[in-house]
Amino acid sequence: MRLEAMAVEFPMVDGHPNRLPFEGVLTLVDVASDKAPSGARGHRVILTKVAAEAALASLLGMAVDFNAGWDGHDTRQKCGIITSASVSSGLLRVSGYVFARDFPELEIQMQKSGDAGLGMSYELADAHVADMRASVWVLTKATFTGAAILLREKAAYRSTSFRLKTNVAASCGRRSSVTRAGRIAATRPVPLAHGTRLTI
């Protein structure tokens, strides 16, 4: 099994009231989304494993956000930060911290939804599509600009997940070795129009 992983290290602060660890599955790789994401012009999308691995570094330090209805993105409602990301077994996993003291509604929604109720959704910029004419867009290159927490049923990938690690003390991010991602396929991808945002 091949693992691609990256993390940034935070110092240990025991009992920090505003730093609550989370973990989640941000997306699936090499699998078509269950529905078309915003910005994809009605197309379902596939994020290739190679593209996901190449973009891991762009995830670190990016914010997680949510909206009041837990059904989409609000990039101005930033409630946490991603500190590690990895790709293995067809899943792009992330972890980090949410600002629990600033956003108590996170824990309230978790109590309502349970571990199975919430999922995640990523935000991209500079996405390249292998063939714009294809019914399913294959993304061969992208930059992550953030992620959202939302109801799993509202996410483009319904197999994503999100959970707060309330029983784990806030700790520094674990160190992971970083290996070089494979080369992107030889076909020349088509970039989306400059400034186009894609939210999954």
N, C-alpha and C positions, 0 to 999 in steps of 0.2 A: 504494500500500500504506500502511495506517495502522499506526503503531507507538505503543504505550503502554509507557513504561519509567520505572523509578525506581531510584535507587541511593544508597547512602551511601558516603562516602569514608573510607578508612582510610589512615593514613600509611605510607609505604614503609619496610619493615624488611628489608634484604637478608639472605637466608639464615635467616629466622626458623624455628627448628626445630619450632615447634608450629602454624604457620600454612601449611597446604597448600591452594592454590586448587582449587576444583572447579567444574564446570558441569554442568547437566543440564536435561532437560525434565521439569518437575514434573507437568504434565497437559496434556490436549487441551481445547480450548474448543469449545462448540457441537457436541460429539460425545458420544454415549452411551458410558458406561464399558463395558468388556468383561464385567465382572461386578459384582454388587452389593457396595458397600463396607460396612464395619462401621458400624452405626448407621442404615442406610437401610432397615431392615426388609424386606430381600430385593429392593429395587428397584434397578435400574441407575439411574445419575444422569447428568445433563447440566449442566455448569457453563457458563452463558452467557458469551459474550465480554464483554458489558457488565458482568456481575457480577464477572468476573475482573479487568477493568480498574479497576473501582471499588475492589476490595479489594487492589490491588497494594501500597499503602502499609502495609497490615497485615502483609505478608510480611517487610518489611525488619527486620532484627534478630532474627527468629525463629530458633529452633534447628532443626537437623536431628538426627535420632536414628536408632537401629537396635536390633534385638534379636539375641540370640545365634544364632537360626536363620535370620536374614536373610529372614524371611517375614512380617513385620508391623511394628508400632510398639511402641516402649517410650519413652514421653515422659520417663522419668527417666534415660535413657541418652543424654544430649545430647552429640553429638560434633562439632558445628560450628555455623556461623552463616551465615544468608543475608544478603548485602549488596546484591544487585541482582536485579531481576525485570523481565520484559518480556513483552508479548503481541504476537505477530505470526505471520502465516501459520497461524493455528489452533493455535499452541503457546504455552504459558506456560513460559518459560525462566527459570531461576534460576542464580545463581552465588554464590560465597562462599568460605568457608574451613572446612576440617575441622582438628581438633586432632590432627595426625598423631602427635606425640610421646606424647600421652595415650592414643591409640587406634590402636596399630600394626596391629590386626586389620583396619582398613580397607584398608590397602595389601595385606595378605595376601589378603583376599577378592577384591580387584581382580585380583591375579595369578591367582587360581583361576578367576574368572568372565570375565575379559577385558572389553573395552569394551562388548561386547554383552550381558553377563550381568546387570548391575545396572540397576535403574530407581528411580523415586521415587514417593512417595505423599504427598498433602497431608493436613493436619489442619485441620478447620473448627470454628467455633462460630457461634452465632447465624445458622444457615442458614435461608433462607426458600424454601419449595417452592411453585411456581405452582399445582399441583393435586395434593393428597395422594392423590387417587383414581387418578391416571394410573399406567400400568404402568412408565413411566420418569419419575422425578422430575426436574423442571427447576428448578435452583437459580438464583434470581434475585438473591439477596443472601447474603453470607457474610463472615465475618472469618477470615482465616488465623491459625492459632495455632502452626503449625510444619509440619514435613515429615519424612518418613522415607526412609532408603535401604534398599532391599530387593531381592531377586531380581526381575528384571523379570517373570518368569512368575507371581509371587505378587501383583503389583500389580493393582489394578482396571483400570488402563489399561496394556496390555502394550506400548504404543508409547512409554512414558516411557524416560528414559535417565539415567545418572549416570556421570561419569568424573572422575578426579583429573588435574589438570594438573601432573603431576610434572616436566615439562620447562619449566615456566614459573616464574620467580621470583615469590615473593609480592609483590604490588603493591597499590597503593590501588585502590579501586573506581572504575570510570570514571564520569564524570558523564554523565547523560542528561537531555534535556529532558523535562518532564512536561507532558502535555496533559490536558485535562479529559475524563473518560470520558463517553460518551453517557448519556442518561437511561434509567432502567429502564423496561421496558414498562409500559403503563398498567394491566395486570391486577394486582389486589392479591394479592401472594403470601401464603402461609400460613406463619408461623414455626413451626419445630419447637419442641417443648417446651423451656422454659428449662433451660439446662444440658446439652442434648443435644450430644454430640460426634460428629462425622462424620469418619471416617478413610477415605480413598480408597485 
